[in-house]
């Protein structure tokens, strides 16, 4: 069984540790936990992990957010991975910071990375792990907020949720999406 685990973000040091790059941070954490190593591959940084009889192809697209679909489609085709075995980790403004949500499908909700994937795959029916980043910004400052770095008050919760997100990815691959959804969808995380 082979899975494509996609972390959405933007390449470049100026985007490191920003809310919009949480997908990269989660996938990096998964790869580190399982002692994998990223290589620079076509359209993405990629790492291959083997765990509990499963193979994880982990990618962080190097295409910039609004072209993420190109990388997802390339690696899906290259590795012959079915759409049901794709999980995309993405930041979500509509969810508060203490929430994670797993869904088997659903719209892009205006997220450019998800829009690109939807266009390239021709479907919204692929799993998403939405990482709540909250929406604590003044009108007209959404971009600054999303591309901003976590505050020192937010960091402990972010680290906890990264750890939980890695567990969700493992559950998705070993026990299926329903179990992964039950694991976190109705939970409000607290420190």
N, C-alpha and C positions, 0 to 999 in steps of 0.2 A: 504494500500500500504506500502510495507516494502522495505527498501533500505539498502544495505551494503556499508558503507563508509570506505575505507581502506586508512590509512596513512602509507607510507613506510618509514622505518628508521631502525636503529640498537639500541638495548637496551644497557644501560650502560652510566654512567655519562660522559665518555670520548667522547661520540658521541653527547651529548646534544648541541643544537645550532650550529650544523654543517650543511653545505649545503645538505649533503646526508640525513639529518633527517627532511627536511622541510615537508615531508608528515606527520610525527608525529606532528609537530608544528601546521599545519593547522587543523588536526583532533582534537587536544587538544583545539584549539581556538573555534571550532564549539561546542564541548562538554561544554566548559566553558560558552559560550554565552547562551546556552540553559539550563544552570544550571544542567548539567548531572554530573555523577561521574563515573570514571573508576574503574573497578574491575579487579583483576587478574584472567583471565579465561584460558581455554585451548588454548595454542599456541598464546595467544594475551591478551593485556589489552583491555577490552571491556566496552562499555557504551551504554545504550539504551536511546534514546531521542524520545519524541513525540512532533510533531509540525505541525500545519495546517492539521490534519488528517492523517499525515504520521508517520511512525515509522522508525527511523534511528538506525541501529545497527552499531556502530562505533568501528573499531578495529585498534590497532597498534600492528602488529605481534611481538611476543617475540622470534621468530625463527632465528633472524638475516636475513639480506636482501636476501641472495641467497636461502633461504628456505621459503620466504614469501607466496608462493603458497599453502603450507600446511595449513597455518592459514586461507587463503582466502577460500579454498575448504571446510575446516571443518565448518567455520561459515556460509558459503553459504548453505551447506547441513543441518546443525543444524537448521537454521532459515527459511529454505525453501524459499530462495531468488532466483529469476530468474536472469540470467546473465545480462539481460538488465537493471536491477536495481542495478548493482554494479558500483561504481565509485572509482577509485584508484588515490590517490594523490601522485605525484612522482616528484623528482628533474629532471631537463633536462638541460644538458650541451649545447645542440644545440640551445637553446633559450636564448636571452639576458636577463639580470636581470630585465628589465622593461616589460617583457612579460609573459602572461599566455596563455595556449592553451588547449582547450577542444576538444576531439575527441571521436567518438563513437567506434573506434577500432584502429587498426594499430599495427605495429611491436613493439618489445621491444626496438628497436634502441640500442641494446647492453647493456641495463640496466638489471643487474642481478635479481633484484626484479621482474621486469616485465617478464623476461624469465621464472622464477620459476612459476609465476601465469599462464602464457601461457601453460606451460607443465602440470600443475595440472588441469587446466580447459579444456585443449584441444582446445583452441580457442584464437584468438587475438581480438575477437569482444566483448570487454567489455569497458566501458567508462574510459577514463583517463583524469585527470586534470594535465597537465604538467606545473610545476613551473620553469620558466627560472632561471638558476643560473649563466649563462654566461660561458665563457671558457677562462678566463684570467689567463692562466698558461703556463709555459714554457714546451716544448716538454719533455715528460717523467715524468711530475709532476701532471698528471691528478688525481691520487689517493690522493696525498697530498692536492690538491685543493678541491676535492669533500668531503674529510673527514675533511677539515679545517673549522674553525669558520668564520662567516661573519665578514667583517671589519666594523669598526664603521661608515664608509662612506656608507656602504651598508645597515645597519640596518633600517634606516627610510623607504627605498623602500621595504625591506623585510616585515616590519610590515604592510605597506599599502597593499601589495599583499596578505598577510595572510588574512587580513580583506576582500579583494575582493574575495579570494578563498572560504571563508565561504559563501559569498553571492552566488557564483557560485554553490556550493553544494546545497544550499537551492533552487535555481532556477531549477537545474537539477531535484530535487525531486518534485517540485510543478508545473513546467511549461514544463519540458522536455529538452532533450539534445540540440535540435536545438536552443531554446531560450538561453540556457546557452552558447552555442558556439557564438551566436550573441552578447552576453553580453561582451565578452572579447577577442575573437580570433584576431580581427584586431586592438586592442587597444594597444598603447604604454603608459604605466603608467608613470606619472611624479608627482613630489612632489610639 
